[in-house]
């Protein structure tokens, strides 16, 4: 399956919210013979990059794929989040859940460098687009510069 790259302005403006936070829990379910992963995602106090329609500081994110017992469903192009890991996510609302807008293109992992600066990297490097372009030629994109770039792309 080939994913079409979503232009930066589109992913920023079409996503209903962009948030920064951590995966607190993971569960799996099977609906109509399809396995889904449910993530409980705790939004950081200052984690509303694009506030959107989110109410509360903890949300449920649902993605296709996962493992339930011995059954496993891998869906190329869709992110697999890790427990207790920090992310910046582009979200869309579907029913009572949120989905990651643009699949892997809407998922960035947030880590800290040796100086304690928060750095964002795509969950999968092949889904890199112009939002994540390095601003200072250091090979790193800070969370702060990422947020600034998001604000530049937003239309009101």
Secondary structure, 3 states (H helix, E strand, C coil): CCCCCCCHHHHHHHCCEEEEEEEEEEEEEEECCEEEEEEEEEEEEEEEEECCCCCCCEEEEEEECEEECCEEECCCCCCCCCCCCEEEEEEEEECCEEEECCHHHHEEEEEECCCCCEEEEECCHHHCCHHHCCCCCCCCEEHHHHHHHHHHHCCC
